[in-house]
Amino acid sequence: MTTPTAARMPALYLGHGAPPLADDALWTSQLAHWAADLPKPTAVLMVSAHWEEAPLALGATTTLPLVYDFWGFPQHYYEVTYAAPGAPGLADSVRKLLRGAGTPVQDIPDRGLDHGAYVPLVEMYPDADVPVLQISLPTLDPTELMKIGRKLAPLRDEGVLIVGSGFFTHNLRALTQDGSVHSIMTEFDDWGRRALEAQDIDALLDFEHKAPAGHLVHPRTEHFAPLFVTLGASENELGSGRSVIDGFWMGLSKRSLQFG
């Protein structure tokens, strides 16, 4: 008998929301349907806005604890579990790809999945039957993150789903309870959509200066940063990019993208 060949996976950038994402019936169904439309991955490589660590770090590879990295929410959000298996083989592959290309890598084996990782995974793979490895953002520099994505791209041919998890717009002062959206959020979202459709990577790399109100939409850029890992991992397929989820949640853009 021959072993089935793993399906080549796309690369994703998704808006992970906050813990209350689990209470949003529309968004949870969108994530579930998205995952159902994809081939079953051999593993998920997750790059979350909520883990910045240099040099680039690999998290837990056996038991995956959850990091409840938020404050002031009702107790039930701190009782969520997600017992996905670790991915030690994927960790080995990541080390080889990055170190072989001159990128230093460290291991932090007790670092679990933060909410940027497990909140969407609970909706996408609720059976927790897909191995997961989370890696850190070693920098917020878009050009350097694209380089890392390029180095990780071969993993897609091994059935690994590369996921950048952030938020297309992210200024917590713009959060709303009534569903209203500030004009700077809609303008940035539209600019980003058009830049992606035009494959204008130079503009995206310089989004803080080229986008309308870039500094206001992203006072810190950590939630946009995972997009550049995704873009690097799919650089030869940017023409295939599409928005799978769009619209706004509490005033912020939840635009989420698939390449390949």
Summary of the structure (lengths in Angstrom):
residues: 260
radius of gyration: 17.2
end to end distance: 29.6
largest distance: 58.6
contacts: 881
relative contact order: 0.22
helix: 42%
strand: 20%
